[in-house]
Amino acid sequence: MDFQKRMVLKQRFEYVLGFIVLVWVMIVNVAILTRYVFKIAIPWNEELTVLLFNWVIFMGAAMASVTKSHITITIFQDALRGTAKKVVGIIQNLLFIVFIAVVCFQSWKIVFLQARTEQFTAILNIPVYITTLAMSIGSLLWFIILCTDTYHLIQASPAESEASV
């Protein structure tokens, strides 16, 4: 994925995450205001903030994949050059793809199970799978981003891939 496409994708993630965080902050502030000023507890605020928190976490993880911001230990990879560095980068991506594929597959199974059994949250009475859907969609986006990065890494020359690994 070239730099321009990465920046457009990053910007879209930032808009979505920014909106979610804005709603999240507003809900928490309203809850604080009503609890401590008006002495009224809002029962649904905690449930909604947990739901939004899940979306922020998994969308943020996918966004970190776009910007290559995940924490990595690169001491071994930094010691390599050329084709060896490219091969190690490809192997790392493939292992990560397998991990994310398992997470994605299992989370979709949970979403379908929760939808089939018609589970609802206790207070808001919304389907529970909406919370789990954050993991499913976030891991699916993460999987797609990793696959495209790996494809471009395979297609790149060793000199080009050294800059992107």
CYANA upper distance limits for C-alpha pairs under 8 A (distance plus 0.5 A):
  1 MET  CA      5 LYS  CA      6.92
  1 MET  CA      6 ARG  CA      6.99
  1 MET  CA    148 THR  CA      6.99
  1 MET  CA    149 ASP  CA      6.59
  1 MET  CA    152 HIS  CA      7.05
  2 ASP  CA      6 ARG  CA      6.80
  3 PHE  CA      7 MET  CA      6.76
  4 GLN  CA      8 VAL  CA      6.90
  5 LYS  CA      9 LEU  CA      6.64
  6 ARG  CA     10 LYS  CA      6.43
  6 ARG  CA     66 VAL  CA      6.72
  6 ARG  CA     67 THR  CA      7.69
  7 MET  CA     11 GLN  CA      6.51
  8 VAL  CA     12 ARG  CA      6.82
  9 LEU  CA     13 PHE  CA      6.78
  9 LEU  CA     66 VAL  CA      7.88
 10 LYS  CA     14 GLU  CA      6.63
 10 LYS  CA     63 MET  CA      6.78
 10 LYS  CA     66 VAL  CA      6.97
 10 LYS  CA     67 THR  CA      7.59
 11 GLN  CA     15 TYR  CA      6.78
 12 ARG  CA     16 VAL  CA      6.88
 13 PHE  CA     17 LEU  CA      6.49
 13 PHE  CA     59 MET  CA      7.85
 13 PHE  CA     60 GLY  CA      8.28
 13 PHE  CA     63 MET  CA      6.65
 14 GLU  CA     18 GLY  CA      6.14
 15 TYR  CA     19 PHE  CA      6.62
 16 VAL  CA     20 ILE  CA      6.81
 17 LEU  CA     21 VAL  CA      6.56
 17 LEU  CA     56 VAL  CA      6.65
 17 LEU  CA     59 MET  CA      7.71
 17 LEU  CA     60 GLY  CA      7.79
 18 GLY  CA     22 LEU  CA      6.50
 19 PHE  CA     23 VAL  CA      6.75
 20 ILE  CA     24 TRP  CA      6.54
 20 ILE  CA     52 LEU  CA      7.15
 20 ILE  CA     55 TRP  CA      8.42
 20 ILE  CA     56 VAL  CA      7.52
 21 VAL  CA     25 VAL  CA      6.53
 21 VAL  CA     52 LEU  CA      8.36
 21 VAL  CA     56 VAL  CA      7.90
 22 LEU  CA     26 MET  CA      6.70
 23 VAL  CA     27 ILE  CA      6.67
 24 TRP  CA     28 VAL  CA      6.82
 24 TRP  CA     49 THR  CA      6.53
 24 TRP  CA     52 LEU  CA      7.16
 24 TRP  CA     53 PHE  CA      8.49
 25 VAL  CA     29 ASN  CA      6.58
 26 MET  CA     30 VAL  CA      6.57
 27 ILE  CA     31 ALA  CA      6.61
 27 ILE  CA     45 ASN  CA      6.95
 27 ILE  CA     49 THR  CA      7.90
 28 VAL  CA     32 ILE  CA      6.68
 28 VAL  CA     45 ASN  CA      7.60
 28 VAL  CA     49 THR  CA      8.07
 29 ASN  CA     33 LEU  CA      6.53
 30 VAL  CA     34 THR  CA      6.52
 31 ALA  CA     35 ARG  CA      6.46
 31 ALA  CA     41 ALA  CA      7.63
 31 ALA  CA     42 ILE  CA      6.74
 31 ALA  CA     45 ASN  CA      7.10
 32 ILE  CA     36 TYR  CA      6.46
 32 ILE  CA     37 VAL  CA      8.36
 33 LEU  CA     37 VAL  CA      5.89
 33 LEU  CA     38 PHE  CA      7.47
 34 THR  CA     38 PHE  CA      5.32
 34 THR  CA     39 LYS  CA      6.53
 34 THR  CA     40 ILE  CA      5.82
 34 THR  CA     41 ALA  CA      6.99
 34 THR  CA     42 ILE  CA      7.92
 35 ARG  CA     39 LYS  CA      5.11
 35 ARG  CA     40 ILE  CA      5.37
 35 ARG  CA     41 ALA  CA      5.58
 35 ARG  CA     42 ILE  CA      8.00
 36 TYR  CA     40 ILE  CA      8.19
 43 PRO  CA    123 ILE  CA      7.61
 44 TRP  CA     48 LEU  CA      6.78
 44 TRP  CA    123 ILE  CA      6.36
 44 TRP  CA    124 LEU  CA      6.61
 45 ASN  CA     49 THR  CA      6.58
 46 GLU  CA     50 VAL  CA      6.73
 47 GLU  CA     51 LEU  CA      6.85
 47 GLU  CA    123 ILE  CA      7.83
 47 GLU  CA    124 LEU  CA      7.93
 48 LEU  CA     52 LEU  CA      6.68
 48 LEU  CA    124 LEU  CA      8.42
 49 THR  CA     53 PHE  CA      6.41
 50 VAL  CA     54 ASN  CA      6.87
 51 LEU  CA     55 TRP  CA      7.21
 51 LEU  CA    130 ILE  CA      8.35
 51 LEU  CA    131 THR  CA      5.89
 52 LEU  CA     56 VAL  CA      6.75
 53 PHE  CA     57 ILE  CA      6.68
 54 ASN  CA     58 PHE  CA      6.82
 54 ASN  CA    131 THR  CA      7.04
 54 ASN  CA    132 THR  CA      8.48
 54 ASN  CA    134 ALA  CA      6.68
 54 ASN  CA    135 MET  CA      7.92
 55 TRP  CA     59 MET  CA      6.37
 55 TRP  CA    131 THR  CA      7.93
 55 TRP  CA    134 ALA  CA      5.42
 55 TRP  CA    135 MET  CA      7.97
 55 TRP  CA    138 GLY  CA      8.42
 56 VAL  CA     60 GLY  CA      6.12
 57 ILE  CA     61 ALA  CA      6.66
 58 PHE  CA     62 ALA  CA      6.89
 58 PHE  CA    134 ALA  CA      6.62
 58 PHE  CA    135 MET  CA      6.13
 58 PHE  CA    137 ILE  CA      8.44
 58 PHE  CA    138 GLY  CA      5.29
 58 PHE  CA    139 SER  CA      7.51
 59 MET  CA     63 MET  CA      6.68
 59 MET  CA    134 ALA  CA      7.87
 59 MET  CA    137 ILE  CA      8.43
 59 MET  CA    138 GLY  CA      5.50
 60 GLY  CA     64 ALA  CA      6.56
 61 ALA  CA     65 SER  CA      6.95
 61 ALA  CA     70 HIS  CA      8.42
 61 ALA  CA    138 GLY  CA      7.70
 61 ALA  CA    142 TRP  CA      7.90
 62 ALA  CA     66 VAL  CA      7.16
 62 ALA  CA    138 GLY  CA      6.27
 62 ALA  CA    139 SER  CA      7.38
 62 ALA  CA    141 LEU  CA      6.61
 62 ALA  CA    142 TRP  CA      5.06
 62 ALA  CA    145 ILE  CA      8.34
 63 MET  CA     67 THR  CA      7.04
 63 MET  CA    142 TRP  CA      8.31
 64 ALA  CA     68 LYS  CA      6.14
 64 ALA  CA     69 SER  CA      5.32
 64 ALA  CA     70 HIS  CA      6.31
 65 SER  CA     69 SER  CA      6.84
 65 SER  CA     70 HIS  CA      7.06
 65 SER  CA    142 TRP  CA      6.97
 65 SER  CA    145 ILE  CA      7.44
 65 SER  CA    146 LEU  CA      7.80
 66 VAL  CA    145 ILE  CA      7.15
 74 THR  CA     78 ASP  CA      6.21
 75 ILE  CA     79 ALA  CA      7.02
 76 PHE  CA     80 LEU  CA      7.50
 77 GLN  CA     85 LYS  CA      6.57
 77 GLN  CA     88 VAL  CA      7.50
 77 GLN  CA     89 GLY  CA      8.24
 78 ASP  CA     85 LYS  CA      8.37
 80 LEU  CA     84 ALA  CA      6.65
 80 LEU  CA     85 LYS  CA      5.57
 81 ARG  CA     85 LYS  CA      5.63
 81 ARG  CA     86 LYS  CA      8.45
 81 ARG  CA    162 GLU  CA      7.67
 82 GLY  CA     86 LYS  CA      6.94
 82 GLY  CA    158 PRO  CA      5.41
 82 GLY  CA    159 ALA  CA      6.64
 82 GLY  CA    162 GLU  CA      6.99
 83 THR  CA     87 VAL  CA      6.61
 83 THR  CA    158 PRO  CA      5.67
 84 ALA  CA     88 VAL  CA      6.72
 85 LYS  CA     89 GLY  CA      6.63
 85 LYS  CA    158 PRO  CA      8.36
 85 LYS  CA    162 GLU  CA      7.14
 85 LYS  CA    165 VAL  CA      8.34
 86 LYS  CA     90 ILE  CA      6.70
 86 LYS  CA    153 LEU  CA      7.78
 86 LYS  CA    154 ILE  CA      8.38
 86 LYS  CA    158 PRO  CA      6.55
 86 LYS  CA    161 SER  CA      6.48
 86 LYS  CA    162 GLU  CA      6.95
 86 LYS  CA    165 VAL  CA      7.75
 87 VAL  CA     91 ILE  CA      6.68
 88 VAL  CA     92 GLN  CA      6.62
 89 GLY  CA     93 ASN  CA      6.69
 89 GLY  CA    153 LEU  CA      8.41
 89 GLY  CA    165 VAL  CA      6.51
 90 ILE  CA     94 LEU  CA      6.61
 90 ILE  CA    150 THR  CA      6.65
 90 ILE  CA    153 LEU  CA      7.37
 90 ILE  CA    154 ILE  CA      7.57
 91 ILE  CA     95 LEU  CA      6.69
 92 GLN  CA     96 PHE  CA      6.69
 93 ASN  CA     97 ILE  CA      6.48
 93 ASN  CA    146 LEU  CA      7.23
 93 ASN  CA    150 THR  CA      6.72
 94 LEU  CA     98 VAL  CA      6.78
 94 LEU  CA    150 THR  CA      7.97
 95 LEU  CA     99 PHE  CA      6.89
 96 PHE  CA    100 ILE  CA      6.62
 96 PHE  CA    146 LEU  CA      8.42
 97 ILE  CA    101 ALA  CA      6.38
 97 ILE  CA    143 PHE  CA      6.62
 97 ILE  CA    146 LEU  CA      6.95
 97 ILE  CA    147 CYS  CA      7.56
 98 VAL  CA    102 VAL  CA      6.79
 99 PHE  CA    103 VAL  CA      6.90
100 ILE  CA    104 CYS  CA      6.43
100 ILE  CA    139 SER  CA      6.69
100 ILE  CA    140 LEU  CA      8.40
100 ILE  CA    142 TRP  CA      7.88
100 ILE  CA    143 PHE  CA      6.50
101 ALA  CA    105 PHE  CA      6.46
101 ALA  CA    139 SER  CA      8.15
101 ALA  CA    140 LEU  CA      8.25
101 ALA  CA    143 PHE  CA      7.05
102 VAL  CA    106 GLN  CA      6.51
103 VAL  CA    107 SER  CA      6.46
103 VAL  CA    136 SER  CA      8.35
103 VAL  CA    139 SER  CA      7.34
104 CYS  CA    108 TRP  CA      6.73
104 CYS  CA    135 MET  CA      7.87
104 CYS  CA    136 SER  CA      5.88
104 CYS  CA    137 ILE  CA      8.39
104 CYS  CA    139 SER  CA      5.75
104 CYS  CA    140 LEU  CA      6.40
105 PHE  CA    109 LYS  CA      6.87
105 PHE  CA    136 SER  CA      8.31
106 GLN  CA    110 ILE  CA      6.88
107 SER  CA    111 VAL  CA      6.71
107 SER  CA    132 THR  CA      7.36
107 SER  CA    133 LEU  CA      8.11
107 SER  CA    135 MET  CA      6.93
107 SER  CA    136 SER  CA      5.77
108 TRP  CA    112 PHE  CA      6.69
108 TRP  CA    133 LEU  CA      8.01
108 TRP  CA    136 SER  CA      6.15
109 LYS  CA    113 LEU  CA      6.65
110 ILE  CA    114 GLN  CA      6.54
110 ILE  CA    129 TYR  CA      8.26
110 ILE  CA    132 THR  CA      7.86
111 VAL  CA    115 ALA  CA      6.60
111 VAL  CA    129 TYR  CA      5.53
111 VAL  CA    130 ILE  CA      8.45
111 VAL  CA    132 THR  CA      6.50
111 VAL  CA    133 LEU  CA      6.79
111 VAL  CA    136 SER  CA      8.35
112 PHE  CA    116 ARG  CA      6.45
112 PHE  CA    129 TYR  CA      8.21
113 LEU  CA    117 THR  CA      6.60
114 GLN  CA    118 GLU  CA      6.44
114 GLN  CA    119 GLN  CA      6.18
114 GLN  CA    127 PRO  CA      8.41
114 GLN  CA    128 VAL  CA      7.10
114 GLN  CA    129 TYR  CA      6.04
115 ALA  CA    119 GLN  CA      7.25
115 ALA  CA    127 PRO  CA      7.78
115 ALA  CA    128 VAL  CA      8.30
115 ALA  CA    129 TYR  CA      6.65
118 GLU  CA    127 PRO  CA      7.42
119 GLN  CA    127 PRO  CA      6.36
119 GLN  CA    128 VAL  CA      6.15
119 GLN  CA    129 TYR  CA      8.18
120 PHE  CA    125 ASN  CA      5.69
120 PHE  CA    126 ILE  CA      5.70
120 PHE  CA    127 PRO  CA      4.84
120 PHE  CA    128 VAL  CA      5.53
121 THR  CA    125 ASN  CA      5.28
121 THR  CA    126 ILE  CA      6.01
121 THR  CA    127 PRO  CA      6.77
121 THR  CA    128 VAL  CA      6.13
126 ILE  CA    130 ILE  CA      8.33
128 VAL  CA    132 THR  CA      7.56
129 TYR  CA    133 LEU  CA      6.24
130 ILE  CA    134 ALA  CA      7.40
131 THR  CA    135 MET  CA      8.21
132 THR  CA    136 SER  CA      7.09
133 LEU  CA    137 ILE  CA      6.47
134 ALA  CA    138 GLY  CA      6.30
135 MET  CA    139 SER  CA      6.35
136 SER  CA    140 LEU  CA      6.54
137 ILE  CA    141 LEU  CA      6.63
138 GLY  CA    142 TRP  CA      6.58
139 SER  CA    143 PHE  CA      6.42
140 LEU  CA    144 ILE  CA      6.75
141 LEU  CA    145 ILE  CA      6.68
142 TRP  CA    146 LEU  CA      6.65
143 PHE  CA    147 CYS  CA      6.62
144 ILE  CA    148 THR  CA      6.74
145 ILE  CA    149 ASP  CA      6.64
146 LEU  CA    150 THR  CA      6.54
147 CYS  CA    151 TYR  CA      6.61
148 THR  CA    152 HIS  CA      6.69
149 ASP  CA    153 LEU  CA      6.52
150 THR  CA    154 ILE  CA      6.61
151 TYR  CA    155 GLN  CA      6.75
152 HIS  CA    156 ALA  CA      6.48
153 LEU  CA    161 SER  CA      6.19
153 LEU  CA    164 SER  CA      8.19
153 LEU  CA    165 VAL  CA      8.38
156 ALA  CA    160 GLU  CA      6.20
156 ALA  CA    161 SER  CA      6.04
157 SER  CA    161 SER  CA      6.53
158 PRO  CA    162 GLU  CA      6.50
159 ALA  CA    163 ALA  CA      7.46
160 GLU  CA    164 SER  CA      7.28
161 SER  CA    165 VAL  CA      6.42
